[in-house]
Amino acid sequence: MERSRNSPASPSAARDDRVAVEVRIAGRVQGVWFRGWTREEAVRLGLDGWVRNLADGRVAARFEGPRLAVDKMLGLCWEGPRMARVVDVDVRSVAPDPSTVGFEVRR
């Protein structure tokens, strides 16, 4: 049986319900394995995007995927890895980018 293009199980429908956010995470977030931890958690949740350190000591990230998974990741950003001490997570909604596939640590 062929699925219709509007079926929730179709790949195009799955891409249509995606949301994307860019975040800036402040606190003790560099030198504590925050980027590696972020990648592991994002991959576990099935998110696409990237994470990188900023020159001002914060960590920047983009998360793209289903709303529930993105919301879960945003909650996790407040925790971070064991040695991190997060004091702020600034979130900005952005348009999903269909070319964003996979999750990478950027330098």
Sine and cosine of phi, psi and omega as CSV:
sin_phi,cos_phi,sin_psi,cos_psi,sin_omega,cos_omega
0.00,0.00,0.67,-0.74,-0.02,-1.00
-1.00,-0.03,0.67,-0.74,0.03,-1.00
-1.00,0.10,0.57,-0.82,0.06,-1.00
-0.97,0.23,0.36,-0.93,0.00,-1.00
-0.91,0.41,-0.35,0.94,-0.02,-1.00
-1.00,-0.07,-0.01,1.00,0.02,-1.00
-0.91,0.41,0.69,-0.72,0.03,-1.00
-0.86,0.51,-0.37,0.93,-0.02,-1.00
-1.00,0.08,-0.11,0.99,-0.02,-1.00
-0.98,0.22,0.54,-0.84,-0.03,-1.00
-0.85,0.53,-0.62,0.78,-0.02,-1.00
-0.92,0.39,-0.59,0.80,0.04,-1.00
-0.92,0.39,-0.62,0.79,0.02,-1.00
-0.89,0.45,-0.59,0.81,0.03,-1.00
-0.96,0.29,-0.47,0.88,-0.04,-1.00
-0.94,0.35,-0.45,0.89,-0.04,-1.00
-1.00,-0.04,0.23,0.97,-0.01,-1.00
-0.98,0.21,0.56,-0.83,0.15,-0.99
-0.84,-0.55,0.32,-0.95,0.02,-1.00
-0.64,-0.77,0.60,-0.80,0.06,-1.00
-0.67,-0.74,0.47,-0.88,0.19,-0.98
-0.90,-0.43,0.68,-0.73,-0.06,-1.00
-0.79,-0.61,0.45,-0.89,0.14,-0.99
-0.81,-0.59,0.85,-0.52,-0.09,-1.00
-0.93,-0.36,0.81,-0.58,-0.07,-1.00
-0.91,-0.42,0.42,-0.91,0.02,-1.00
0.78,-0.63,-0.50,-0.87,0.09,-1.00
-1.00,0.04,1.00,0.08,-0.14,-0.99
-0.81,-0.58,-0.03,1.00,0.09,-1.00
-0.92,-0.40,0.60,-0.80,-0.02,-1.00
0.98,0.19,0.23,0.97,-0.01,-1.00
-0.79,-0.61,0.35,0.94,0.03,-1.00
0.93,0.37,0.48,0.88,-0.03,-1.00
-0.90,0.43,-0.68,0.73,-0.04,-1.00
-0.90,0.43,-0.72,0.70,0.02,-1.00
-0.89,0.46,-0.67,0.74,0.05,-1.00
-0.89,0.46,-0.68,0.73,0.00,-1.00
-0.87,0.49,-0.70,0.71,0.02,-1.00
-0.87,0.49,-0.72,0.69,0.01,-1.00
-0.85,0.53,-0.72,0.69,-0.03,-1.00
-0.92,0.38,-0.66,0.75,0.01,-1.00
-0.90,0.44,-0.68,0.73,0.03,-1.00
-0.90,0.44,-0.68,0.73,0.02,-1.00
-0.85,0.52,-0.59,0.81,-0.01,-1.00
-1.00,0.06,-0.06,1.00,0.02,-1.00
0.98,0.20,0.45,0.89,-0.03,-1.00
-1.00,-0.04,0.44,-0.90,0.14,-0.99
-0.96,-0.28,0.34,-0.94,0.08,-1.00
0.62,-0.78,-0.52,-0.86,-0.06,-1.00
-0.37,-0.93,0.23,-0.97,0.09,-1.00
-0.58,-0.82,0.58,-0.81,0.03,-1.00
-0.40,-0.92,0.37,-0.93,0.11,-0.99
-0.99,0.17,0.51,-0.86,0.11,-0.99
-0.95,-0.31,0.43,-0.90,-0.03,-1.00
-0.88,0.47,-0.43,0.90,-0.04,-1.00
-1.00,0.08,0.11,0.99,0.05,-1.00
0.99,-0.12,-0.15,0.99,0.05,-1.00
-1.00,0.06,0.16,-0.99,0.13,-0.99
-0.90,-0.43,0.70,-0.71,0.06,-1.00
-0.94,-0.33,0.55,-0.83,0.04,-1.00
-0.48,-0.88,0.41,-0.91,0.14,-0.99
-0.81,-0.58,0.78,-0.62,0.04,-1.00
-0.87,-0.50,0.75,-0.66,0.00,-1.00
-0.67,-0.74,0.75,-0.67,0.01,-1.00
0.29,-0.96,-0.29,-0.96,0.03,-1.00
-0.87,0.49,0.60,-0.80,-0.07,-1.00
-0.78,0.62,-0.71,0.71,-0.04,-1.00
-0.89,0.46,-0.64,0.77,0.01,-1.00
-0.93,0.36,-0.65,0.76,0.04,-1.00
-0.90,0.44,-0.70,0.71,0.02,-1.00
-0.88,0.48,-0.65,0.76,0.04,-1.00
-0.88,0.47,-0.68,0.73,0.01,-1.00
-0.90,0.44,-0.64,0.77,0.03,-1.00
-0.88,0.47,-0.63,0.78,0.08,-1.00
-0.90,0.44,-0.66,0.75,0.02,-1.00
-0.90,0.43,-0.53,0.85,0.01,-1.00
-0.86,0.50,-0.48,0.87,0.04,-1.00
-0.95,0.32,-0.36,0.93,0.01,-1.00
-1.00,-0.05,-0.81,0.59,-0.04,-1.00
0.93,0.38,-0.07,-1.00,0.06,-1.00
-0.94,0.33,0.17,-0.98,-0.14,-0.99
-0.79,0.61,-0.66,0.75,-0.07,-1.00
-1.00,0.08,-0.11,0.99,-0.02,-1.00
-0.98,0.22,0.44,-0.90,0.12,-0.99
-0.72,-0.70,0.99,-0.11,-0.07,-1.00
-1.00,0.07,0.75,-0.66,0.03,-1.00
-0.92,-0.40,-0.31,0.95,0.01,-1.00
-0.36,-0.93,0.62,-0.78,0.12,-0.99
-0.78,-0.63,0.96,-0.26,0.00,-1.00
-1.00,-0.05,0.85,-0.53,-0.10,-0.99
-0.90,-0.44,0.71,-0.71,0.06,-1.00
-0.74,-0.67,0.82,-0.57,0.07,-1.00
-0.95,0.31,0.65,-0.76,0.04,-1.00
-0.72,-0.70,0.25,-0.97,0.02,-1.00
-0.96,0.29,0.69,-0.72,0.10,-1.00
-0.87,0.50,0.56,-0.83,0.01,-1.00
-0.90,-0.43,0.94,-0.33,-0.05,-1.00
-0.85,0.52,-0.32,0.95,0.00,-1.00
-1.00,0.09,-0.11,0.99,0.01,-1.00
-0.98,0.20,0.92,-0.38,-0.01,-1.00
-0.69,-0.73,0.77,-0.63,-0.02,-1.00
1.00,0.08,0.06,-1.00,-0.01,-1.00
-0.74,-0.67,0.78,-0.62,-0.07,-1.00
-0.78,-0.63,0.48,-0.88,0.16,-0.99
-1.00,-0.03,0.85,-0.52,0.02,-1.00
-0.98,-0.18,0.48,-0.88,0.03,-1.00
-1.00,-0.07,0.00,0.00,0.00,0.00
